[in-house]
């Protein structure tokens, strides 16, 4: 199957991420996205990483910290964890940093958590992105029931930003005409990656959403003009984008620090009750020697 369609259309989409990174679950879509990526050493993921990351969550919960974050684990590509934090502005991000700095107890606990977590990591990097409303399409702001995220990264050739706008408009118009369930939010790099880098994010409630995207690809192709339309789209894509990449992630509630409202919306997922301990077996009666 031609991958130009699915990659561009955001059949369901997502992104690439300090232990402080997070997605603020509100009804709005904040402007600034901070992303932290932790690349794990071989066989250091799973329960081991859940344990070290839970120390961050516990510290933030104890401090009743007002900024929340979403943790993701990779299902494709190199083993890594992403942490997404969104802010309404860079000034709000600065307030977040000052809050941590003004709380010695929280700072100390986060420092200890970082030392333990660092033992599991090969490397860490960060990027900061700004949301582009015009390049987004029917974005979802409520992630309370999301379970997966697709992450598509594009690098636009220098001098081709108008072509990128045109390309996106072609795709959005075709989705409107086809009546698909596509949705995505686009962010442009501000700091931490080459200029011209865009991230396209989309959340899925289940992997069935991904299946539906492939099924709807046929309707999209017809809406854009069949083989001729797809050829035109492909030519514009090749002239505009010099690299693209798509990855799939699963949302990890154990590594996420989310709002009380988000927990209330789906408590079994975000804050499941510990399994009850099995009842202790009665002690065996002592046998007496006859």
Secondary structure, DSSP 4 states (H G I P E B T S, - for coil): --HHHHHHHTSS------TT-----SSS--SEEEEEEEEEPTT--THHHHHHHHHHHHHHHHHT-S--BEEEEESSSS-EEEEEEEESSHHHHHHHHHHHHT-HHHHHHHHHHHHHHHTTEEEEEEEEEEEEEEEEES-----TT--EEEEEEEEEPTT-HHHHHHHHHHHHHHHHHHT----EEEEEEEESS-TTEEEEEEEESSTHHHHHHHHHHHHHHHHHTHHHHHHHHHHHHHHHEEEEEEEEEEE-GGG-B--HHHHHHTHHHHSPPPPPPPPPPPPPPPPPP-
